[in-house]
Amino acid sequence: MNKRVWVYLAIAICATAVAAQPKRPVALPKPGVKTPGVAIPFASLKAEAEFPKAPAWVAFTDAALIADEHGLYRIDAKKNELGAAVAALNKPCGGAASGFGSLWVPTCGDQALVRIDPKTWKVTATIASGAGNAAQSVAANPDSIWLLSDNRTTLSRIDPEQNLVVAELRLPAGCNTLTFGESALWVTCPSEDRVLRIDPQTNLVDKRIEVSAQPEALALGEGSIWVLCQKEGKVERIDPKTNKVAKSIDLGVPGAEGSIAAGQGSIWVTLAGFPITRIDPGTDKVVQQFWGTGGGAIQFGLGSVWLSNVHEGTLWRLDPKRIAATLAE
């Protein structure tokens, strides 16, 4: 046998030996909370009702209201029936607020705030306020309507008696969620990693509260402000008495977009890959985390969890008691 044959034979033997060696398993990081009994397949849940739309937001009066780019639709909460459009609007955006006997809806198509009578569904006023692309841009307090009215970001105060903008406050660019509660307005500002507390009596920022990176959504409930921080995948609980973060809750899903809601004694979060995460505000711990395909936007109203499954094009209405009773396999 010549030298060339011996070389080929040696190479073949080495290759066989390498191939025969068992491969070491690669430990891939799995997102989500690691607490035993918390992870549950999303397929375990059954919707109380399903609707063939996936709205970015749901508003509540005596019914659930959803929107598409053409108008506003009413869901009969007793019959779980989706009706025809009740109000024609030009690209409604940024949610809706109830106050002063009206429903207030920003319209990105007309760059305006539309006032609707929920008894007749007629537009009673159109206010040339502008409209930003914030996820939740309108809120009501006892004497005014407030709106993130452009993308710079301007916070506008509207007098409901005059249907006019009566004050404006310039905020950091990109502030994207507005709500009212605990006697203050609260705004998330991802570019500054802060939540702003605004005093509606003075039209001024009262506190700038530092939170984890990229606060993108917030909810009020259980005497606290709950902030979803995207970059690190955390929910931070702000005490409105101290204006400080009282607790930071790790969801185990860093970088995922989502939204947050409060109701029925729980905090509800939806994230990519985890349609529903439920937090117990009594313990500040994640007690359920449903994994799988679905979700995108979540809200609580009329005694139910409303989950918009953006990629599937559906809206689910879920009983919070049935969710809480669903256990890990």
C-alpha positions as CSV (number, residue, x, y, z in Angstrom):
1,M,0.0,0.0,0.0
2,N,1.5,3.3,-1.0
3,K,1.8,6.4,1.2
4,R,-1.2,8.1,-0.6
5,V,-3.5,5.2,0.4
6,W,-2.3,5.3,4.0
7,V,-3.1,9.0,4.1
8,Y,-6.6,8.5,2.7
9,L,-7.2,5.7,5.2
10,A,-6.0,7.8,8.1
11,I,-8.3,10.6,7.1
12,A,-11.2,8.3,6.8
13,I,-10.6,6.7,10.2
14,C,-10.3,10.1,11.9
15,A,-13.5,11.3,10.2
16,T,-15.3,8.2,11.3
17,A,-14.1,8.7,14.9
18,V,-15.2,12.3,15.0
19,A,-18.6,11.4,13.5
20,A,-19.1,8.7,16.1
21,Q,-18.6,11.0,19.0
22,P,-21.9,12.0,20.6
23,K,-22.8,15.6,20.1
24,R,-23.1,17.7,23.2
25,P,-26.5,19.2,23.7
26,V,-26.5,23.0,23.1
27,A,-28.3,24.8,26.0
28,L,-30.5,27.3,24.3
29,P,-32.0,30.1,26.6
30,K,-35.7,29.7,26.9
31,P,-37.7,32.9,27.7
32,G,-40.3,33.1,30.3
33,V,-40.6,32.7,34.0
34,K,-38.9,29.6,35.4
35,T,-41.1,29.1,38.4
36,P,-42.6,25.6,38.4
37,G,-46.3,25.4,37.6
38,V,-46.4,28.9,36.0
39,A,-45.9,28.0,32.3
40,I,-49.1,26.8,30.7
41,P,-49.9,26.2,27.0
42,F,-52.1,29.0,25.5
43,A,-54.0,26.2,23.7
44,S,-55.4,25.3,27.2
45,L,-57.6,28.4,27.2
46,K,-61.0,28.6,25.6
47,A,-62.5,32.0,24.6
48,E,-65.9,32.9,25.9
49,A,-66.4,34.5,22.5
50,E,-64.3,35.1,19.4
51,F,-64.7,38.0,16.9
52,P,-63.2,38.2,13.4
53,K,-61.3,41.4,14.0
54,A,-58.0,42.2,15.8
55,P,-58.2,45.8,17.0
56,A,-55.3,47.7,18.5
57,W,-57.6,48.8,21.3
58,V,-61.1,48.2,22.9
59,A,-63.2,50.9,24.5
60,F,-66.0,50.2,27.0
61,T,-69.4,51.9,27.6
62,D,-72.3,49.6,28.2
63,A,-70.8,47.6,25.3
64,A,-67.3,46.9,23.9
65,L,-66.2,49.2,21.1
66,I,-63.6,48.4,18.5
67,A,-62.3,50.2,15.5
68,D,-60.8,49.7,12.1
69,E,-59.6,52.4,9.6
70,H,-63.2,53.1,8.6
71,G,-65.1,53.5,11.8
72,L,-66.3,52.3,15.2
73,Y,-68.1,49.0,15.8
74,R,-70.2,47.9,18.8
75,I,-70.1,44.5,20.4
76,D,-73.2,43.6,22.4
77,A,-71.7,42.5,25.7
78,K,-74.7,40.4,26.7
79,K,-75.1,38.5,23.4
80,N,-71.4,38.6,22.4
81,E,-72.5,39.8,18.9
82,L,-70.5,42.1,16.7
83,G,-72.7,44.7,15.0
84,A,-72.3,46.9,12.0
85,A,-70.3,50.2,12.2
86,V,-72.0,52.7,14.5
87,A,-69.9,55.7,13.6
88,A,-67.9,56.4,10.4
89,L,-64.5,57.8,11.3
90,N,-61.4,58.4,9.3
91,K,-58.7,56.1,10.7
92,P,-59.5,56.2,14.4
93,C,-56.3,55.8,16.5
94,G,-54.9,56.0,20.0
95,G,-57.9,54.5,21.9
96,A,-60.9,56.2,23.2
97,A,-62.0,57.9,26.5
98,S,-65.4,58.3,28.1
99,G,-66.4,61.5,29.9
100,F,-68.9,64.3,30.0
101,G,-71.6,62.1,28.4
102,S,-69.5,61.4,25.4
103,L,-67.0,59.1,23.8
104,W,-63.8,60.9,22.6
105,V,-61.9,59.3,19.7
106,P,-58.7,60.6,18.0
107,T,-58.7,60.2,14.2
108,C,-55.3,60.1,12.5
109,G,-57.0,60.5,9.1
110,D,-58.4,63.9,10.0
111,Q,-55.8,64.8,12.6
112,A,-58.7,65.6,15.0
113,L,-60.5,64.6,18.2
114,V,-64.0,63.4,17.5
115,R,-66.8,63.7,20.2
116,I,-69.5,61.1,19.9
117,D,-72.9,60.8,21.6
118,P,-73.0,57.1,22.8
119,K,-76.8,57.2,22.8
120,T,-77.3,58.2,19.1
121,W,-73.7,57.5,17.9
122,K,-73.7,60.8,16.1
123,V,-70.6,63.0,16.0
124,T,-71.4,66.1,18.1
125,A,-68.1,67.9,17.7
126,T,-64.8,67.6,15.7
127,I,-61.9,69.4,17.4
128,A,-58.9,70.3,15.2
129,S,-56.4,69.2,17.8
130,G,-54.1,67.0,15.8
131,A,-53.5,63.4,16.6
132,G,-50.3,61.6,17.3
133,N,-49.5,57.9,16.8
134,A,-49.3,57.0,20.5
135,A,-50.8,53.6,21.4
136,Q,-53.0,55.1,24.1
137,S,-53.3,58.8,23.5
138,V,-56.5,60.1,25.1
139,A,-57.7,60.3,28.7
140,A,-60.4,62.0,30.7
141,N,-60.2,63.6,34.2
142,P,-63.1,65.3,36.1
143,D,-62.9,68.6,34.2
144,S,-61.0,68.0,30.9
145,I,-60.1,65.7,28.0
146,W,-56.3,65.2,27.5
147,L,-54.7,64.2,24.2
148,L,-51.2,63.4,22.9
149,S,-51.9,65.5,19.8
150,D,-48.8,65.1,17.7
151,N,-45.5,63.1,17.5
152,R,-43.2,65.7,19.0
153,T,-45.0,65.1,21.7
154,T,-47.6,67.8,22.7
155,L,-50.1,67.1,25.4
156,S,-53.3,69.1,24.7
157,R,-56.0,69.9,27.2
158,I,-59.5,70.2,25.8
159,D,-62.4,72.0,27.5
160,P,-65.5,69.8,27.0
161,E,-67.8,72.8,27.4
162,Q,-66.2,74.8,24.6
163,N,-64.8,71.8,22.6
164,L,-61.6,73.7,22.3
165,V,-57.9,73.2,23.1
166,V,-57.3,75.5,26.1
167,A,-53.7,74.5,27.0
168,E,-50.7,72.7,25.6
169,L,-47.7,71.1,27.3
170,R,-44.6,70.0,25.4
171,L,-43.3,66.6,26.4
172,P,-40.2,64.6,25.4
173,A,-40.4,63.1,21.9
174,G,-41.9,59.7,21.6
175,C,-44.0,59.6,24.8
176,N,-46.5,56.9,23.9
177,T,-49.1,56.0,26.5
178,L,-51.4,58.3,28.5
179,T,-53.9,57.6,31.2
180,F,-55.5,59.2,34.3
181,G,-55.8,58.0,37.8
182,E,-54.7,58.5,41.4
183,S,-55.5,62.3,40.8
184,A,-52.8,62.6,38.1
185,L,-52.0,62.0,34.5
186,W,-49.4,59.4,33.7
187,V,-47.3,59.2,30.5
188,T,-44.7,56.7,29.4
189,C,-41.6,58.1,27.7
190,P,-39.4,55.4,26.3
191,S,-36.6,57.7,25.0
192,E,-35.9,58.8,28.6
193,D,-36.8,55.6,30.5
194,R,-39.2,57.6,32.6
195,V,-42.8,57.8,33.5
196,L,-44.1,61.4,33.9
197,R,-46.6,62.4,36.5
198,I,-48.5,65.5,35.4
199,D,-50.6,67.6,37.7
200,P,-53.9,68.5,35.9
201,Q,-54.4,71.5,38.2
202,T,-51.2,73.2,37.0
203,N,-50.7,71.6,33.5
204,L,-47.1,70.9,34.6
205,V,-44.9,67.8,35.0
206,D,-44.9,67.1,38.7
207,K,-42.5,64.1,38.8
208,R,-40.2,62.3,36.4
209,I,-40.0,58.7,37.6
210,E,-37.1,56.6,36.5
211,V,-38.0,53.1,35.4
212,S,-36.3,50.2,33.5
213,A,-35.5,50.7,29.8
214,Q,-38.2,51.4,27.2
215,P,-41.4,51.8,29.2
216,E,-44.0,51.2,26.5
217,A,-47.4,50.7,28.2
218,L,-49.0,51.3,31.5
219,A,-52.2,50.5,33.5
220,L,-53.7,51.6,36.8
221,G,-55.1,49.2,39.4
222,E,-54.8,48.0,42.9
223,G,-53.7,51.5,44.0
224,S,-50.6,51.5,41.8
225,I,-49.3,52.4,38.3
226,W,-48.0,49.3,36.4
227,V,-45.5,49.9,33.7
228,L,-44.4,47.4,31.0
229,C,-40.7,48.0,30.2
230,Q,-39.8,46.3,26.9
231,K,-36.0,46.1,26.8
232,E,-35.6,44.0,30.0
233,G,-39.0,42.4,29.9
234,K,-40.2,43.7,33.3
235,V,-43.3,45.2,34.9
236,E,-42.5,47.9,37.4
237,R,-45.0,48.9,40.1
238,I,-45.1,52.6,41.0
239,D,-46.4,53.7,44.3
240,P,-48.3,57.0,43.6
241,K,-47.7,58.1,47.2
242,T,-44.0,58.0,47.0
243,N,-43.7,58.4,43.2
244,K,-41.1,55.6,43.2
245,V,-40.8,52.1,41.8
246,A,-41.9,49.8,44.7
247,K,-41.4,46.5,42.9
248,S,-39.8,45.2,39.7
249,I,-41.3,42.0,38.3
250,D,-39.3,40.0,35.8
251,L,-41.4,38.4,33.0
252,G,-38.5,36.6,31.5
253,V,-39.2,37.9,28.0
254,P,-36.8,40.7,27.2
255,G,-37.3,42.8,24.1
256,A,-40.8,41.7,23.3
257,E,-43.5,44.3,22.5
258,G,-46.7,44.1,24.3
259,S,-49.4,45.8,26.4
260,I,-50.8,45.7,29.9
261,A,-54.1,45.9,31.7
262,A,-55.5,45.7,35.2
263,G,-58.8,44.1,36.5
264,Q,-60.4,41.4,38.6
265,G,-57.6,41.6,41.1
266,S,-54.9,40.8,38.6
267,I,-52.4,42.5,36.2
268,W,-52.6,41.2,32.7
269,V,-49.8,41.3,30.1
270,T,-49.5,40.2,26.5
271,L,-46.1,39.7,24.9
272,A,-44.8,38.0,21.7
273,G,-44.7,34.3,22.3
274,F,-46.7,34.7,25.6
275,P,-50.2,35.8,24.8
276,I,-51.2,36.1,28.5
277,T,-49.1,36.6,31.7
278,R,-51.0,37.1,34.9
279,I,-49.4,38.9,37.9
280,D,-50.8,38.7,41.4
281,P,-50.6,42.2,42.9
282,G,-50.8,40.7,46.4
283,T,-47.5,39.0,46.0
284,D,-46.0,40.9,43.0
285,K,-45.3,37.6,41.3
286,V,-46.1,36.0,38.0
287,V,-48.6,33.3,38.8
288,Q,-49.5,32.2,35.2
289,Q,-47.8,32.5,31.9
290,F,-49.5,31.2,28.9
291,W,-47.1,30.4,26.0
292,G,-47.9,29.9,22.3
293,T,-49.2,31.8,19.3
294,G,-51.6,34.7,19.8
295,G,-52.0,38.0,21.6
296,G,-50.7,41.5,20.8
297,A,-53.0,43.8,22.7
298,I,-54.9,43.2,25.9
299,Q,-57.5,45.2,27.9
300,F,-59.9,44.6,30.7
301,G,-63.5,45.7,30.7
302,L,-67.1,44.5,31.3
303,G,-65.8,41.9,33.7
304,S,-63.7,40.2,31.0
305,V,-60.2,40.1,29.5
306,W,-60.1,41.1,25.9
307,L,-57.2,39.7,23.9
308,S,-56.5,40.9,20.4
309,N,-54.7,38.2,18.4
310,V,-53.0,40.4,15.8
311,H,-51.5,37.8,13.5
312,E,-54.6,35.6,13.7
313,G,-57.0,38.5,13.0
314,T,-59.2,37.7,16.0
315,L,-60.4,39.2,19.2
316,W,-61.0,36.9,22.2
317,R,-63.2,37.6,25.2
318,L,-62.0,35.6,28.2
319,D,-63.5,34.9,31.6
320,P,-60.7,35.9,34.2
321,K,-62.0,33.3,36.6
322,R,-61.6,30.5,34.0
323,I,-58.1,31.8,33.2
324,A,-57.1,31.7,36.9
325,A,-58.5,28.2,37.2
326,T,-56.4,26.9,34.3
327,L,-53.5,24.9,35.7
328,A,-50.2,23.7,34.2
329,E,-50.3,20.2,32.8
